[in-house]
């Protein structure tokens, strides 16, 4: 899904001629911590609540600080995964969307992303989840898919999370089968480290719950 399909129509941008106090009022109204700064329909940057609170006075005009505005954004044709990456790297509550000429298109909220992900076919589909931890150099999806498919099971989706301070990655696999115990054992037998596994029942372990809570903390900074 592209960014232009995820725009939130309820969130306003703000003109740099207005004050930091006005920006804070809008943030409180929309329950967000950032606003897109837009002048004559062109994107100028993104302003955070913490930045405003560090000013000498919140009555100062935003334009006084234009040179220090962050430029985080996505283009209107970028994918959902690109949006999530920009959110995570910049610790944002919204992501501004622009056209190639820097013309402002709108913003995407975390709530909109959650709603979109929740509606995903792979999220709603019945099945199990396996999380594998491995060195990035050992990551071969072809081999992993071959193991899964040998149990007459398909990978509905996969997602890689890398740690910038480590060579390790976490590979999350959503499968189309609920009973994944045999697949988990096969991965372990072949030397893969299975850091977590989930299925659609109430037997999730503490580690599974911890990972779920981590996801919620990311989506609700």
C-alpha positions as CSV (number, residue, x, y, z in Angstrom):
1,X,0.0,0.0,0.0
2,X,1.3,3.5,-0.9
3,X,1.5,6.5,1.3
4,X,-1.1,8.5,-0.6
5,X,-3.7,6.0,0.4
6,X,-3.0,6.4,4.1
7,X,-3.4,10.1,4.5
8,X,-5.4,11.3,7.5
9,X,-7.9,14.0,6.5
10,X,-8.4,15.1,10.1
11,X,-4.9,16.4,10.9
12,X,-4.0,19.9,9.9
13,X,-0.6,21.3,9.1
14,X,0.5,24.7,10.4
15,X,1.9,27.8,8.8
16,X,5.4,29.0,10.0
17,X,4.0,32.5,10.7
18,X,2.0,31.1,13.6
19,X,3.3,30.6,17.1
20,X,4.6,27.7,19.0
21,X,1.7,28.0,21.4
22,X,-0.7,27.5,18.5
23,X,1.2,24.4,17.4
24,X,1.0,23.0,20.9
25,X,-2.7,23.6,21.0
26,X,-3.1,21.7,17.7
27,X,-0.9,18.8,19.0
28,X,-3.1,18.6,22.1
29,X,-6.2,18.7,20.0
30,X,-5.0,15.8,17.7
31,X,-3.1,14.0,20.5
32,X,0.1,13.9,18.6
33,X,3.6,15.2,19.3
34,X,4.6,16.6,15.9
35,X,3.1,18.9,13.2
36,X,4.0,19.4,9.6
37,X,5.1,23.0,8.8
38,X,3.7,24.1,5.5
39,X,4.0,27.4,3.6
40,X,2.0,28.1,0.5
41,X,1.3,24.4,0.1
42,X,5.0,23.5,0.2
43,X,6.5,21.3,3.0
44,X,9.0,23.2,5.2
45,X,9.7,20.5,7.8
46,X,8.4,18.8,10.9
47,X,8.2,20.4,14.4
48,X,8.1,18.4,17.7
49,X,6.5,19.3,21.0
50,X,9.9,19.0,22.8
51,X,11.4,21.5,20.4
52,X,8.8,24.1,21.1
53,X,9.1,23.6,24.9
54,X,12.9,24.3,24.6
55,X,12.3,27.7,23.0
56,X,12.7,30.9,25.0
57,X,9.0,31.5,24.6
58,X,6.2,29.4,23.1
59,X,4.8,32.7,21.8
60,X,7.6,32.9,19.3
61,X,6.7,32.4,15.7
62,X,7.7,29.0,14.1
63,X,9.5,30.8,11.3
64,X,12.2,31.9,13.8
65,X,13.3,28.3,14.0
66,X,12.7,27.3,10.3
67,X,16.4,26.6,9.7
68,X,16.4,23.9,12.4
69,X,13.3,22.0,11.4
70,X,13.7,18.3,10.8
71,X,13.0,17.2,7.2
72,X,11.6,13.7,7.8
73,X,8.9,12.7,5.3
74,X,7.9,10.1,2.7
75,X,6.9,10.5,-0.9
76,X,3.3,9.9,-1.9
77,X,4.2,6.7,-3.8
78,X,6.3,5.1,-1.1
79,X,5.3,1.8,0.5
80,X,3.9,1.0,3.9
81,X,7.2,-0.4,5.1
82,X,9.0,2.8,4.1
83,X,6.6,4.7,6.3
84,X,7.2,2.5,9.3
85,X,10.9,2.9,8.8
86,X,10.7,6.7,8.8
87,X,8.5,6.6,11.9
88,X,10.9,4.3,13.8
89,X,14.1,6.1,12.8
90,X,12.8,9.5,13.7
91,X,10.6,8.6,16.7
92,X,7.6,10.4,15.1
93,X,3.9,10.4,15.9
94,X,3.0,11.4,12.3
95,X,4.8,11.2,8.9
96,X,4.4,14.0,6.4
97,X,3.7,13.0,2.8
98,X,5.0,15.1,-0.1
99,X,5.1,15.0,-3.9
100,X,8.3,15.1,-5.9
101,X,8.3,18.9,-6.1
102,X,8.1,19.1,-2.2
103,X,4.4,20.0,-2.4
104,X,2.6,19.0,0.7
105,X,0.2,16.1,0.4
106,X,-0.9,15.4,4.0
107,X,0.2,13.3,7.0
108,X,-0.1,9.7,8.1
109,X,-0.8,8.9,11.8
110,X,0.2,5.9,13.8
111,X,-3.4,5.1,14.4
112,X,-4.0,5.0,10.6
113,X,-1.0,2.6,10.3
114,X,-2.3,0.3,13.0
115,X,-5.7,0.2,11.4
116,X,-4.2,-0.6,8.0
117,X,-1.9,-3.3,9.4
118,X,-4.9,-4.8,11.4
119,X,-6.9,-5.1,8.1
120,X,-4.0,-6.9,6.4
121,X,-4.9,-10.3,5.1
122,X,-1.8,-11.8,6.6
123,X,-2.6,-10.4,10.0
124,X,-6.2,-11.6,10.0
125,X,-5.4,-15.0,8.5
126,X,-5.4,-18.0,10.8
127,X,-1.9,-19.4,11.3
128,X,1.3,-19.5,13.4
129,X,4.2,-17.2,13.8
130,X,7.9,-18.1,14.2
131,X,10.7,-15.7,15.1
132,X,14.2,-16.8,14.1
133,X,17.3,-15.1,15.4
134,X,20.4,-15.4,13.2
135,X,23.5,-13.7,11.9
136,X,22.6,-11.5,8.9
137,X,25.1,-13.3,6.8
138,X,23.3,-16.6,7.4
139,X,19.9,-15.3,6.3
140,X,18.7,-17.2,3.2
141,X,14.9,-17.0,2.7
142,X,15.1,-19.7,0.0
143,X,16.4,-22.3,2.5
144,X,14.0,-21.2,5.2
145,X,11.0,-21.3,2.8
146,X,12.0,-24.8,1.7
147,X,11.9,-26.1,5.3
148,X,8.5,-24.5,5.8
149,X,7.0,-25.8,2.6
150,X,8.3,-29.3,3.3
151,X,5.5,-29.4,5.9
152,X,2.9,-28.4,3.3
153,X,2.8,-24.9,4.8
154,X,3.2,-21.6,3.1
155,X,4.8,-18.3,4.3
156,X,2.2,-15.6,4.2
157,X,4.6,-12.9,5.1
158,X,8.1,-12.3,6.5
159,X,9.7,-9.4,8.2
160,X,13.3,-8.7,9.1
161,X,14.3,-6.5,12.1
162,X,18.0,-5.7,12.3
163,X,20.0,-4.3,15.2
164,X,22.3,-1.4,14.2
165,X,24.7,-2.4,17.0
166,X,24.8,-6.1,16.1
167,X,25.2,-8.5,13.2
168,X,22.1,-10.3,14.4
169,X,18.6,-10.1,12.8
170,X,15.2,-11.3,13.9
171,X,13.2,-12.9,11.1
172,X,9.4,-13.1,11.7
173,X,7.5,-15.6,9.6
174,X,3.7,-15.7,9.4
175,X,2.6,-19.2,8.3
176,X,-0.8,-20.5,7.1
177,X,-0.9,-23.3,9.6
178,X,-1.7,-23.2,13.3
179,X,0.1,-26.3,14.4
180,X,3.7,-25.3,13.8
181,X,5.4,-27.4,16.5
182,X,7.0,-29.8,14.0
183,X,8.3,-26.9,11.9
184,X,9.8,-25.3,15.1
185,X,11.5,-28.5,16.0
186,X,12.9,-28.9,12.5
187,X,14.4,-25.4,12.6
188,X,16.0,-26.2,16.0
189,X,17.3,-29.5,14.7
190,X,19.0,-27.7,11.8
191,X,20.7,-25.2,14.2
192,X,18.3,-22.3,13.8
193,X,17.6,-20.3,17.0
194,X,13.9,-20.0,17.5
195,X,13.5,-17.1,19.8
196,X,9.7,-17.2,19.9
197,X,6.7,-18.9,18.4
198,X,3.0,-18.0,18.4
199,X,-0.2,-19.8,17.5
200,X,-3.9,-18.8,17.7
201,X,-4.7,-20.0,21.2
202,X,-4.1,-18.9,24.7
203,X,-0.8,-20.7,25.3
204,X,1.6,-17.8,24.3
205,X,4.6,-17.8,26.5
206,X,6.0,-14.8,28.5
207,X,8.5,-14.0,25.7
208,X,5.7,-13.8,23.2
209,X,3.8,-11.4,25.4
210,X,6.9,-9.3,25.9
211,X,7.3,-9.0,22.1
212,X,3.7,-8.0,21.7
213,X,4.1,-5.3,24.3
214,X,7.2,-4.1,22.6
215,X,5.2,-3.7,19.4
216,X,2.6,-1.7,21.2
217,X,5.2,0.6,22.8
218,X,6.6,1.3,19.3
219,X,3.2,2.0,17.8
220,X,2.2,4.2,20.8
221,X,5.4,6.3,21.6
